[in-house]
Amino acid sequence: MNSIHRTGATISGFVAILTVAGALAARSFVSPAGVAAVASQPPAAATAAPTDAPTPSLDPQTIYVRPAATPEIVTVTQTNPPVVQGKPKPPPVFHVIVPVSGGGGDGGGGD
């Protein structure tokens, strides 16, 4: 690979990294304030203390869902295709080729 290709591959790699980072920053996954806040926090193991947190309620909940409207009933009847009353089919045509023997004008060769 010559140097122009290496340069192009390097530049395209940087552009890809910047594009992904820009997309993440635009979606607020990565922001300078968020990175600084995470960096300034002490490790999670040092701040976690055992507490008696209340357990969530496991009582059943009733959820009402409005049913969909009943669709209209559509009746489909299938009929036979119409019969075309027209000319009757012509009888089949048979072509019979009889070889010519003897003294034709061209000596019997060809058609």
MARBA-3410 file (N, C-alpha, C, O; in Angstrom, 1 decimal):
111
0.9,-1.2,0.0,0.0,0.0,0.0,0.9,1.2,0.0,1.8,1.3,0.8 ~ 0.7,2.1,-0.9,1.6,3.3,-1.0,1.1,4.4,0.0,0.0,4.2,0.6 ~ 1.9,5.4,0.1,1.6,6.4,1.2,0.3,7.1,1.1,-0.3,7.5,2.1 ~ -0.2,7.4,-0.1,-1.4,8.1,-0.3,-2.6,7.3,0.3,-3.5,7.8,0.8 ~ -2.5,5.9,0.1,-3.5,5.1,0.6,-3.5,5.0,2.2,-4.5,5.0,2.8
-2.3,5.0,2.7,-2.2,5.0,4.2,-2.7,6.3,4.8,-3.4,6.3,5.8 ~ -2.4,7.4,4.1,-2.9,8.7,4.6,-4.4,8.7,4.5,-5.1,9.2,5.5 ~ -5.0,8.3,3.4,-6.4,8.2,3.3,-7.1,7.4,4.3,-8.1,7.7,4.9 ~ -6.5,6.2,4.6,-7.1,5.3,5.6,-7.0,5.9,7.0,-7.9,5.8,7.8 ~ -5.9,6.6,7.3,-5.7,7.2,8.6,-6.7,8.4,8.8,-7.4,8.5,9.8
-6.9,9.2,7.7,-7.8,10.3,7.8,-9.3,9.8,8.0,-10.1,10.3,8.7 ~ -9.6,8.7,7.2,-11.0,8.2,7.3,-11.2,7.6,8.7,-12.3,7.6,9.2 ~ -10.2,7.0,9.3,-10.3,6.4,10.6,-10.6,7.6,11.6,-11.5,7.4,12.5 ~ -9.9,8.7,11.5,-10.1,9.8,12.4,-11.5,10.4,12.2,-12.2,10.7,13.2 ~ -11.9,10.5,11.0,-13.3,11.0,10.7,-14.4,10.1,11.3,-15.4,10.6,11.8
-14.1,8.8,11.2,-15.1,7.8,11.7,-15.2,8.0,13.2,-16.3,8.0,13.8 ~ -14.1,8.1,13.9,-14.1,8.3,15.4,-14.8,9.6,15.8,-15.5,9.6,16.7 ~ -14.5,10.6,15.1,-15.1,11.9,15.4,-16.6,11.9,15.1,-17.4,12.5,15.8 ~ -17.0,11.2,14.1,-18.4,11.1,13.8,-19.2,10.3,14.9,-20.2,10.8,15.3 ~ -18.6,9.2,15.3,-19.3,8.5,16.4,-19.3,9.3,17.7,-20.3,9.3,18.4
-18.2,9.9,18.0,-18.2,10.8,19.2,-19.2,11.9,19.1,-19.8,12.2,20.1 ~ -19.3,12.5,18.0,-20.2,13.6,17.8,-21.6,13.1,17.9,-22.5,13.8,18.5 ~ -21.9,12.0,17.4,-23.3,11.4,17.5,-23.6,11.1,18.9,-24.7,11.4,19.4 ~ -22.7,10.6,19.7,-22.9,10.3,21.1,-23.1,11.6,21.9,-23.9,11.6,22.8 ~ -22.3,12.6,21.6,-22.5,13.8,22.3,-23.8,14.5,21.9,-24.4,15.1,22.8
-24.2,14.4,20.7,-25.5,15.0,20.3,-26.7,14.3,21.0,-27.7,14.9,21.3 ~ -26.5,13.0,21.3,-27.6,12.3,22.0,-27.4,12.3,23.5,-28.2,11.7,24.2 ~ -26.5,13.1,24.0,-26.2,13.3,25.4,-25.7,12.1,26.1,-25.9,12.0,27.3 ~ -25.1,11.2,25.4,-24.5,10.0,26.0,-23.2,10.4,26.6,-22.7,10.0,27.6 ~ -22.5,11.3,25.9,-21.2,11.8,26.3,-21.3,13.3,26.3,-21.6,13.9,25.3
-20.9,13.9,27.4,-20.8,15.4,27.4,-19.7,15.8,28.4,-19.3,15.0,29.3 ~ -19.1,16.9,28.1,-17.9,17.3,29.0,-18.3,17.4,30.5,-17.6,17.0,31.3 ~ -19.5,17.8,30.8,-20.0,17.9,32.2,-20.2,16.5,32.7,-19.9,16.3,33.9 ~ -20.7,15.6,31.9,-21.0,14.3,32.4,-19.7,13.5,32.7,-19.6,12.8,33.6 ~ -18.7,13.7,31.8,-17.4,13.1,32.0,-16.7,13.6,33.2,-16.1,12.9,34.0
-16.8,14.9,33.4,-16.2,15.5,34.6,-16.9,15.1,35.9,-16.2,14.8,36.9 ~ -18.2,14.9,35.9,-18.9,14.4,37.1,-18.5,13.0,37.4,-18.4,12.7,38.6 ~ -18.4,12.2,36.4,-18.1,10.8,36.6,-16.6,10.7,37.1,-16.3,9.9,38.0 ~ -15.7,11.5,36.6,-14.3,11.4,37.0,-14.2,11.9,38.4,-13.2,11.5,39.1 ~ -15.0,12.9,38.9,-14.8,13.4,40.2,-15.4,12.6,41.3,-15.2,12.8,42.5
-16.3,11.6,40.9,-16.9,10.8,42.0,-15.9,9.8,42.5,-15.1,9.2,41.8 ~ -16.0,9.5,43.8,-15.2,8.4,44.3,-15.7,7.1,43.8,-16.9,7.0,43.4 ~ -14.9,6.0,43.9,-15.4,4.7,43.5,-16.7,4.3,44.1,-16.9,4.7,45.3 ~ -17.5,3.5,43.5,-18.8,3.1,44.0,-18.7,2.3,45.2,-19.6,2.3,46.1 ~ -17.7,1.5,45.3,-17.5,0.6,46.5,-17.3,1.4,47.8,-17.7,0.9,48.8
-16.6,2.5,47.7,-16.4,3.3,48.9,-17.6,4.0,49.3,-17.7,4.3,50.5 ~ -18.5,4.4,48.5,-19.7,5.2,48.9,-20.9,4.3,49.2,-21.8,4.7,49.9 ~ -20.9,3.1,48.8,-22.0,2.2,49.0,-22.0,1.7,50.4,-21.0,1.1,50.9 ~ -23.1,2.0,51.1,-23.2,1.5,52.5,-24.5,0.6,52.6,-25.5,0.9,51.9 ~ -24.5,-0.4,53.3,-25.6,-1.3,53.4,-26.8,-0.5,54.1,-26.6,0.0,55.2
-27.9,-0.5,53.4,-29.1,0.2,54.0,-30.3,-0.7,53.9,-30.3,-1.7,53.1 ~ -31.2,-0.5,54.7,-32.5,-1.3,54.6,-33.5,-0.5,53.8,-34.3,0.3,54.2 ~ -33.4,-0.8,52.5,-34.3,-0.1,51.5,-35.6,-0.8,51.5,-35.6,-2.1,51.6 ~ -36.7,-0.1,51.4,-38.0,-0.8,51.4,-38.1,-1.6,50.1,-37.7,-1.2,49.1 ~ -38.7,-2.8,50.3,-38.9,-3.6,49.1,-40.1,-3.1,48.3,-41.1,-2.6,48.9
-40.0,-3.2,47.1,-41.2,-2.7,46.3,-42.4,-3.6,46.5,-42.3,-4.8,46.8 ~ -43.5,-3.0,46.3,-44.8,-3.7,46.5,-45.0,-4.8,45.4,-44.8,-4.4,44.2 ~ -45.4,-6.0,45.8,-45.6,-7.0,44.8,-47.1,-7.3,44.7,-47.4,-8.4,44.2 ~ -47.9,-6.3,45.1,-49.4,-6.5,44.9,-49.7,-6.5,43.4,-49.1,-5.8,42.7 ~ -50.7,-7.3,43.0,-51.1,-7.3,41.6,-51.7,-6.0,41.3,-52.5,-5.4,42.1
-51.5,-5.6,40.1,-52.1,-4.4,39.6,-53.1,-4.7,38.4,-52.8,-5.6,37.7 ~ -54.2,-4.0,38.4,-55.1,-4.2,37.3,-54.9,-3.1,36.3,-54.9,-1.9,36.5 ~ -54.7,-3.6,35.1,-54.5,-2.7,33.9,-55.7,-2.9,33.0,-55.9,-4.0,32.5 ~ -56.3,-1.8,32.7,-57.5,-1.9,31.8,-57.0,-1.5,30.4,-56.3,-0.5,30.2 ~ -57.4,-2.3,29.4,-57.0,-2.1,28.0,-58.3,-2.0,27.2,-59.2,-2.8,27.3
-58.5,-0.9,26.5,-59.7,-0.7,25.7,-59.6,-1.6,24.5,-58.6,-1.5,23.7 ~ -60.5,-2.5,24.3,-60.4,-3.4,23.2,-60.7,-2.7,21.8,-61.3,-1.7,21.8 ~ -60.2,-3.3,20.8,-60.3,-2.8,19.5,-61.8,-3.0,19.0,-62.4,-3.9,19.5 ~ -62.2,-2.1,18.1,-63.5,-2.2,17.6,-63.7,-3.5,16.8,-62.7,-3.9,16.1 ~ -64.9,-4.0,16.8,-65.1,-5.2,16.0,-65.2,-4.9,14.5,-65.9,-4.0,14.1
-64.4,-5.5,13.7,-64.5,-5.2,12.2,-65.8,-5.6,11.6,-66.5,-6.5,12.1 ~ -66.1,-4.9,10.5,-67.3,-5.2,9.8,-67.2,-6.6,9.1,-66.0,-7.1,8.8 ~ -68.3,-7.3,9.0,-68.2,-8.6,8.3,-68.4,-8.5,6.8,-69.3,-7.8,6.4 ~ -67.5,-9.0,6.1,-67.5,-8.9,4.7,-67.7,-10.3,4.1,-66.9,-11.3,4.5 ~ -68.7,-10.5,3.3,-69.0,-11.8,2.7,-68.5,-11.8,1.3,-68.8,-10.9,0.5
-67.7,-12.8,1.0,-67.2,-12.9,-0.4,-67.7,-14.2,-1.0,-67.7,-15.3,-0.5 ~ -68.3,-14.0,-2.2,-68.8,-15.1,-2.9,-68.0,-15.3,-4.2,-67.7,-14.3,-4.9 ~ -67.7,-16.5,-4.5,-66.8,-16.8,-5.7,-67.8,-17.3,-6.7,-68.5,-18.3,-6.5 ~ -67.7,-16.7,-7.9,-68.5,-17.2,-9.0,-67.6,-17.7,-10.1,-66.4,-17.5,-10.1 ~ -68.2,-18.5,-11.0,-67.5,-19.1,-12.1,-67.2,-18.0,-13.1,-68.0,-17.1,-13.2
-66.1,-18.1,-13.8,-65.8,-17.1,-14.8,-66.9,-17.2,-15.9,-67.4,-18.3,-16.2 ~ -67.2,-16.1,-16.5,-68.2,-16.1,-17.6,-67.7,-16.9,-18.8,-66.5,-16.9,-19.1 ~ -68.7,-17.6,-19.4,-68.4,-18.4,-20.6,-68.5,-17.5,-21.8,-69.5,-16.8,-22.0 ~ -67.5,-17.5,-22.6,-67.4,-16.6,-23.8,-68.1,-17.3,-24.9,-67.7,-18.4,-25.3 ~ -69.2,-16.7,-25.4,-69.9,-17.3,-26.5,-69.5,-16.6,-27.8,-69.9,-15.5,-28.1
-68.6,-17.2,-28.6,-68.1,-16.6,-29.8,-67.9,-17.7,-30.8,-68.6,-18.7,-30.8 ~ -67.0,-17.5,-31.7,-66.7,-18.5,-32.7,-66.1,-19.7,-32.1,-65.4,-19.7,-31.1 ~ -66.5,-20.9,-32.6,-65.9,-22.1,-32.1,-64.4,-22.2,-32.5,-64.0,-21.5,-33.5 ~ -63.7,-23.0,-31.8,-62.3,-23.1,-32.1,-62.1,-23.8,-33.5,-62.9,-24.7,-33.9 ~ -61.2,-23.3,-34.3,-61.0,-24.0,-35.6,-60.3,-25.3,-35.3,-59.6,-25.5,-34.4
-60.6,-26.2,-36.2,-60.0,-27.6,-36.1,-58.5,-27.5,-36.2,-57.9,-26.6,-36.9 ~ -57.7,-28.4,-35.6,-56.3,-28.4,-35.7,-55.8,-28.6,-37.2,-56.5,-29.3,-38.0 ~ -54.7,-28.0,-37.6,-54.2,-28.1,-38.9,-53.0,-29.0,-38.9,-52.1,-28.8,-38.1 ~ -53.0,-30.0,-39.8,-51.9,-30.9,-39.9,-51.1,-30.6,-41.2,-51.7,-30.5,-42.3 ~ -49.8,-30.4,-41.1,-49.0,-30.1,-42.3,-48.3,-31.4,-42.6,-47.6,-32.0,-41.8
-48.5,-31.9,-43.9,-47.8,-33.1,-44.3,-46.9,-32.8,-45.4,-47.2,-32.1,-46.4 ~ -45.6,-33.1,-45.2,-44.6,-32.9,-46.2,-44.3,-34.2,-46.9,-43.9,-35.2,-46.3 ~ -44.5,-34.2,-48.2,-44.3,-35.4,-49.0,-43.0,-35.2,-49.8,-42.9,-34.2,-50.6 ~ -42.1,-36.1,-49.6,-40.8,-36.0,-50.4,-41.1,-36.2,-51.9,-41.9,-37.1,-52.3 ~ -40.4,-35.4,-52.7,-40.5,-35.6,-54.1,-39.4,-36.4,-54.6,-38.2,-36.2,-54.3
-39.8,-37.5,-55.3,-38.7,-38.3,-55.9,-38.7,-38.2,-57.4,-39.7,-37.9,-58.0 ~ -37.6,-38.3,-57.9,-37.5,-38.3,-59.4,-36.9,-37.0,-59.9,-36.2,-36.3,-59.2 ~ -37.3,-36.7,-61.1,-36.6,-35.6,-61.8,-37.3,-34.3,-61.6,-38.0,-33.8,-62.4 ~ -37.1,-33.7,-60.5,-37.5,-32.3,-60.3,-36.6,-31.4,-61.1,-35.5,-31.8,-61.6 ~ -36.9,-30.2,-61.2,-36.1,-29.2,-61.9,-34.7,-29.0,-61.3,-33.8,-28.6,-62.1
-34.6,-29.2,-60.1,-33.3,-29.0,-59.4,-32.6,-30.2,-59.1,-31.6,-30.2,-58.4 ~ -33.0,-31.3,-59.6,-32.3,-32.6,-59.3,-32.8,-33.2,-58.0,-32.1,-34.2,-57.5 ~ -33.8,-32.8,-57.4,-34.3,-33.4,-56.2,-33.7,-32.9,-54.9,-34.0,-33.4,-53.9 ~ -32.8,-31.9,-55.0,-32.1,-31.5,-53.8,-32.8,-30.3,-53.2,-33.3,-29.4,-53.9 ~ -32.9,-30.2,-51.9,-33.5,-29.1,-51.2,-35.0,-29.1,-51.2,-35.6,-30.1,-51.5
-35.5,-28.0,-50.8,-37.0,-27.9,-50.6,-37.6,-27.4,-51.9,-38.9,-27.3,-51.9
END
